Protein backbone atom coordinates (compact mmCIF):
# COMPACT_ATOMS: atom_id res chain seq x y z
CA UNK A 1 0.00 0.00 0.00
CA UNK A 2 1.48 3.35 -0.95
CA UNK A 3 1.81 6.22 1.50
CA UNK A 4 -1.14 8.23 0.16
CA UNK A 5 -3.54 5.28 0.43
CA UNK A 6 -2.27 4.52 3.94
CA UNK A 7 -2.80 8.13 5.06
CA UNK A 8 -6.25 8.18 3.46
CA UNK A 9 -7.23 4.91 5.17
CA UNK A 10 -6.07 6.11 8.57
CA UNK A 11 -7.87 9.45 8.14
CA UNK A 12 -11.05 7.64 7.11
CA UNK A 13 -10.84 5.35 10.14
CA UNK A 14 -10.26 8.37 12.40
CA UNK A 15 -13.33 10.09 10.93
CA UNK A 16 -15.55 7.03 11.49
CA UNK A 17 -14.25 6.63 15.06
CA UNK A 18 -14.86 10.33 15.74
CA UNK A 19 -18.46 10.01 14.55
CA UNK A 20 -19.03 6.91 16.69
CA UNK A 21 -17.59 8.66 19.76
CA UNK A 22 -19.63 11.80 19.14
CA UNK A 23 -22.92 9.95 18.55
CA UNK A 24 -22.55 7.62 21.53
CA UNK A 25 -21.46 10.54 23.72
CA UNK A 26 -24.51 12.62 22.80
CA UNK A 27 -26.84 9.64 23.26
CA UNK A 28 -25.44 8.92 26.71
CA UNK A 29 -25.48 12.58 27.74
CA UNK A 30 -28.81 13.78 26.33
CA UNK A 31 -31.00 10.73 25.65
CA UNK A 32 -30.29 8.16 28.33
CA UNK A 33 -30.92 9.59 31.79
CA UNK A 34 -28.34 9.14 34.50
CA UNK A 35 -28.93 6.72 37.34
CA UNK A 36 -30.44 3.26 37.24
CA UNK A 37 -34.20 2.75 37.36
CA UNK A 38 -35.35 0.03 39.75
CA UNK A 39 -35.15 -3.43 38.29
CA UNK A 40 -34.58 -2.29 34.72
CA UNK A 41 -31.77 -1.70 32.31
CA UNK A 42 -31.67 1.64 30.60
CA UNK A 43 -32.01 1.14 26.86
CA UNK A 44 -32.08 3.26 23.74
CA UNK A 45 -32.63 1.73 20.30
CA UNK A 46 -32.50 -1.69 21.94
CA UNK A 47 -28.98 -1.13 23.28
CA UNK A 48 -28.30 -0.92 27.00
CA UNK A 49 -26.45 2.01 28.51
CA UNK A 50 -23.59 -0.32 29.44
CA UNK A 51 -23.20 -1.28 25.78
CA UNK A 52 -23.33 2.38 24.68
CA UNK A 53 -20.55 3.07 27.18
CA UNK A 54 -18.52 0.09 26.00
CA UNK A 55 -18.78 1.16 22.34
CA UNK A 56 -17.88 4.74 23.30
CA UNK A 57 -14.85 3.76 25.38
CA UNK A 58 -13.45 1.19 22.94
CA UNK A 59 -13.83 3.63 20.05
CA UNK A 60 -11.99 6.28 22.06
CA UNK A 61 -9.11 3.87 22.72
CA UNK A 62 -8.91 2.98 19.02
CA UNK A 63 -9.02 6.66 18.09
CA UNK A 64 -6.11 7.33 20.43
CA UNK A 65 -4.08 4.55 18.80
CA UNK A 66 -4.85 5.73 15.26
CA UNK A 67 -4.14 9.35 16.18
CA UNK A 68 -0.70 8.27 17.41
CA UNK A 69 -0.14 6.39 14.16
CA UNK A 70 -1.31 9.43 12.20
CA UNK A 71 1.19 11.64 14.04
CA UNK A 72 4.03 9.16 13.46
CA UNK A 73 3.27 9.05 9.73
CA UNK A 74 3.19 12.87 9.57
CA UNK A 75 6.24 13.43 11.78
CA UNK A 76 8.37 14.83 8.97
CA UNK A 77 5.66 17.30 7.91
CA UNK A 78 5.12 18.39 11.54
CA UNK A 79 8.85 19.01 12.02
CA UNK A 80 9.15 20.89 8.73
CA UNK A 81 6.11 23.06 9.43
CA UNK A 82 7.32 23.82 12.95
CA UNK A 83 10.77 24.81 11.70
CA UNK A 84 9.35 27.07 9.01
CA UNK A 85 7.03 28.80 11.49
CA UNK A 86 9.72 29.55 14.08
CA UNK A 87 12.61 30.42 11.74
CA UNK A 88 13.01 33.99 10.58
CA UNK A 89 14.23 32.96 7.13
CA UNK A 90 12.15 31.09 4.62
CA UNK A 91 13.22 27.48 4.79
CA UNK A 92 12.01 24.88 2.40
CA UNK A 93 11.56 21.30 3.43
CA UNK A 94 11.03 18.36 1.20
CA UNK A 95 8.39 15.96 2.37
CA UNK A 96 8.21 12.48 0.92
C-alpha positions in Angstrom: 0.0 0.0 0.0 1.5 3.3 -1.0 1.8 6.2 1.5 -1.1 8.2 0.2 -3.5 5.3 0.4 -2.3 4.5 3.9 -2.8 8.1 5.1 -6.3 8.2 3.5 -7.2 4.9 5.2 -6.1 6.1 8.6 -7.9 9.4 8.1 -11.0 7.6 7.1 -10.8 5.3 10.1 -10.3 8.4 12.4 -13.3 10.1 10.9 -15.5 7.0 11.5 -14.2 6.6 15.1 -14.9 10.3 15.7 -18.5 10.0 14.5 -19.0 6.9 16.7 -17.6 8.7 19.8 -19.6 11.8 19.1 -22.9 10.0 18.6 -22.5 7.6 21.5 -21.5 10.5 23.7 -24.5 12.6 22.8 -26.8 9.6 23.3 -25.4 8.9 26.7 -25.5 12.6 27.7 -28.8 13.8 26.3 -31.0 10.7 25.6 -30.3 8.2 28.3 -30.9 9.6 31.8 -28.3 9.1 34.5 -28.9 6.7 37.3 -30.4 3.3 37.2 -34.2 2.7 37.4 -35.3 0.0 39.8 -35.1 -3.4 38.3 -34.6 -2.3 34.7 -31.8 -1.7 32.3 -31.7 1.6 30.6 -32.0 1.1 26.9 -32.1 3.3 23.7 -32.6 1.7 20.3 -32.5 -1.7 21.9 -29.0 -1.1 23.3 -28.3 -0.9 27.0 -26.5 2.0 28.5 -23.6 -0.3 29.4 -23.2 -1.3 25.8 -23.3 2.4 24.7 -20.6 3.1 27.2 -18.5 0.1 26.0 -18.8 1.2 22.3 -17.9 4.7 23.3 -14.8 3.8 25.4 -13.4 1.2 22.9 -13.8 3.6 20.1 -12.0 6.3 22.1 -9.1 3.9 22.7 -8.9 3.0 19.0 -9.0 6.7 18.1 -6.1 7.3 20.4 -4.1 4.5 18.8 -4.9 5.7 15.3 -4.1 9.4 16.2 -0.7 8.3 17.4 -0.1 6.4 14.2 -1.3 9.4 12.2 1.2 11.6 14.0 4.0 9.2 13.5 3.3 9.1 9.7 3.2 12.9 9.6 6.2 13.4 11.8 8.4 14.8 9.0 5.7 17.3 7.9 5.1 18.4 11.5 8.9 19.0 12.0 9.2 20.9 8.7 6.1 23.1 9.4 7.3 23.8 13.0 10.8 24.8 11.7 9.3 27.1 9.0 7.0 28.8 11.5 9.7 29.5 14.1 12.6 30.4 11.7 13.0 34.0 10.6 14.2 33.0 7.1 12.2 31.1 4.6 13.2 27.5 4.8 12.0 24.9 2.4 11.6 21.3 3.4 11.0 18.4 1.2 8.4 16.0 2.4 8.2 12.5 0.9 
